Amino acid sequence: MLSFDKLMKAKTLLGLHDKATLSEIKTRYKNMMHQWHPDKHPEDPEGAHAMSAQINEAYATLLEYCSAYEYNFDEAFLKEQTLTPQEWWTKKFGGR
């Protein structure tokens, strides 16, 4: 089970807002891995390697959370499950 503290640390490390999408998470991960690649830091390759490891761990934590999330955000599923205003009214108050 993921702890809330670990999840928040992962989001903070990657600089994500509370409502970040999976696409935003992946983009931020790729950008940070590119930024912290050891080849880009010849003066401190060990520090860059350590930061890359932290970024990988944060990304894995967020992906674990997303895979365990109980709601389905597939666009086709949402369209199928969403009621039109007329359908909502009829369901809530019945037909005329």
N, C-alpha and C positions, 0 to 999 in steps of 0.2 A: 504494500500500500504506500502510495506517495504521500509524503508529508507536505503540508501547506508551506512550511518554511523552505523546503527544498525547491518547491515549485516557484515560489516568489524569488528566491536567489537566482534561479535559472532565468526568469523573465528579466530581472534586473541586470544580470550579466550581459544578456543579449540586447538590452535596451528596448524592450517591448512594452507597449501599453496593455492595459487589462483586456481590451477587446481585439487583440491582434489575431488576424486570420492565419490559417495554416500556410497560406502563400507568403504572408509577411514574415512568418517565423522562418520559413525556408530561405527567403531572400536575405534576411538579416544574418542568418547562419552563414550562408555562402559569402556574403560581404565581409563578415568578421574573420572567417577562415582565410580569405584572401589577404586581408589586412595583417593578420598575425602569422602568416606563413614564415617559418624560420629563415627561408632564403631572403625575405625582405628585412630581416634584422640580423645582419652578419655580426654586429657588435654584441649581440646578446641572444644567440640561438637557443640557449637553454631556457631563458625567460619566455621567448616566443613559443617554444615547444610546450612549456608549462601552460601558457595561456591558451594554446590550441587545444590542449587536453581538457581544460576547463570549459572551453566553448563546446567541444564535442560532448562532454558530460551534460551540459545544460541543454543542448539540443536533444540528446537522447531522453532526458527527463521530460521535456515538453512533448516529444513524440509519444512517449509512454502515456502521458496524461491524455493527449488527444485520442489515442487509440482506445483508451478505457472510458472515454466520455460516452454517456448513455444516449445522447441524442444524435439523430441522423440529419446531417445538413446537406445531403445530396439534393441538388436543385429539382430534379424530377420528383423525388419523394415529397419535397416541400410543396410543390405545385399540386400534387395529388392530394395532400393532406389539408391544404388551405381552402377555406370556404370563401365563396364570393359573398359580398354583403347581403344579397338576397337569400342565399342559402343559410347564412348565419342567423338572419332575422327569423326565417321560417323554423330553424332548429330551436332557437331560443324562445319564440313566442307562438309558434304554430302557424299553420296556414290561415287564410282568410275565411 
